[in-house]
Amino acid sequence: MKLKKLSNLLLVSALAFTMFTGCGKQEPNTNQNESENSTTENISDDGKMYTIGISQIAPHGSLDNCREGFIAGLAEAGFVEGKNLTIDFQNANGEVSNASMISDTFVSKNYDLICGIATPTAMAAYNSAIDTDIPVIFTAVSDPVAAELVKTLEAPGTNSTGTSDALPLEAQMQMIRGFMPDAKKIGILYTTSEVNSLTHLEQFKELAPKYGFTIEAVGVNNSSDIPLAVDTLLGKVDVINNFTDNNVVNNLDTVVSKAAEKGIPVFGSEEEQVKKGCVAAQNINYFELGKVTGKMAAEVLNGADPSTMPVQVISDAVPVANQEAMDMFGLTIPEEYKDSVTYLEASAK
């Protein structure tokens, strides 16, 4: 079956919605419900009140946008919170152990569906629900096959399906080369337990020689490792590139501030990172990613079989940049992006 591509979504309001912080272990939130006031004329009329659980790995911008899009997609498809839908939203606050506790609780309550936002929570939800009939819908999972959530993208073959944010890594590397024609070594900070980051790192290393780069990577286990890891990396590289590593993004302020002290620019992978001080990124619209996921979840609630629903992949992106960060490092927008780039204002720290 041919893999569906959703590139058209990225051309529509790529920046119309406001789309990672906190250190140390925290307990999962226990009383957080998301509200959505959207209305629709297509509300399910079977008289049933559906309950779903949403588990998010950390409270950062792109994942928040995913969640908001997910709820909006459900509403457009006829499942509106407060009318025929109850949503139990929980945040793992960056802790995989919390994610497992959350998904175990969802399963014990026999929810109609579980949504896992980002790879660690999607994996936790899948493992908790594996011996049940509860479907798991994931979003913001870069490599669902490597995460063992599905057998193939085209035919999941499990009780799980969803959407993948396949980062446009070659376009990102082209962008870095455009901004920094003399740079030789790109630094990568990644979390050793995040499957998505391992996949991205492998792909980035394969692409690097084509653009005259070498890759210097430093792995971390948790947020407390990040300050020392950044210091180690900064002494060896010309520029840092950040993926959608949840642990690293949750501590992006530390990475950006330490890099700035050493005069090393940081490039991101989506707009919220650019707002946090990264120079530029090839941006994926995470609200739209979530919205597509919500509509898939609605299909499943209406009886569709997730094992036969292809994973939908968004990989196209648009360039975004932070003028303040560019000025800090004396960088100018490359000619090839002048007509397409969107400049973003820095967000509050």
C-alpha positions, 0 to 999 in steps of 0.5 A: 500500500502506498504511504500517504504523504501530507505535504499540502498541509504544511503549505497552509497556515504553517505558522498560524498557531502558537506551538520543552522546560523543567529539570529533575523528576516530577510526578505526573499531573493528575487533574489536567483536562484539555478544553476545546470549544470547537463545535461541529454539525457532524457530532456522533449521534449514537448517544455514547459518551467516549473517554480517551486518555492523552499522554504527553511526554513533556510540556514543551511547545511543539508537543503542546501544539500537537495536542491542541491539533489532536483535539481540534481534529477530533472536534472536526470529525464529530467528537467534541469534549463536553458533548460526547467526549471526555478527555483525560490529559496527563503529562509525564514531565519528561519521565518515562516511568511517569509515562508508564504509570499514566498509560497503565492507569488509562488501561485500568480505566478501560478508556476507549482510546489512548493517544501517545504524544511523542515516542516515549509516551507512545511506546509506554501506551502501546506496551500497557495496552498490548493485551487489551482491545484499547487502540493506541494512536500516536503522534510526533513519533519519528520512526514508528517501526524502530519504536516497534509500534507498527510492523510497517508504515503502510500496514501497521499490523498492530492495535496502533497507528498514527502520524510521524514527524519525519524530520527533513534532515537533508533540507536542514543540513542544506540550510546550515551549510547556506548559513555557515559556508565555512563550518566543518563540524556539527555538534549533536546532543541526544538522549541515548534512550530516545529511539527517535534521536538515534534514528535522526543521528544515524541519518544525519551522519550518513548525510554529512559527507555530502555537504562537507560536514563531520558530526560530533555527537554526545549522548546523555541519559537525563536532564542533569547530564545536559550542562556538562555534555553541552560544555564538552560539545562546544569545545569541538564544533562550529555549530550545533543542530538540535533534533526533536529529542524531548529531553534536550528540547525540554532543556533547550534554554541551557543549550542555547545560552551556553552555546551563545557564551562560546559564540556557537550558533544553534539550529533547531528543527521546528518553530518553537525551538527557533523562538527559544533562540535557535538561529533557524529551522526547517519547520514542520507544523505540529498543530496540523500533525496533531489535527490529522492524528485527531481525525484518525482517532475519530475514524477508530472511535467510529469502528475503523481498524488501526491495524490496517490504517497506514501511518501518515507522514509529514516530512515537508517543511518551511524555513523559519528564522530568528533575526535576533539570533542571526544578529548575535552571530553575525549571520545573514539569511542565505539567498535561497531562503529570502523569498520563503523564510518567516521570521519569528519573534523570540518567546519569553524565557 
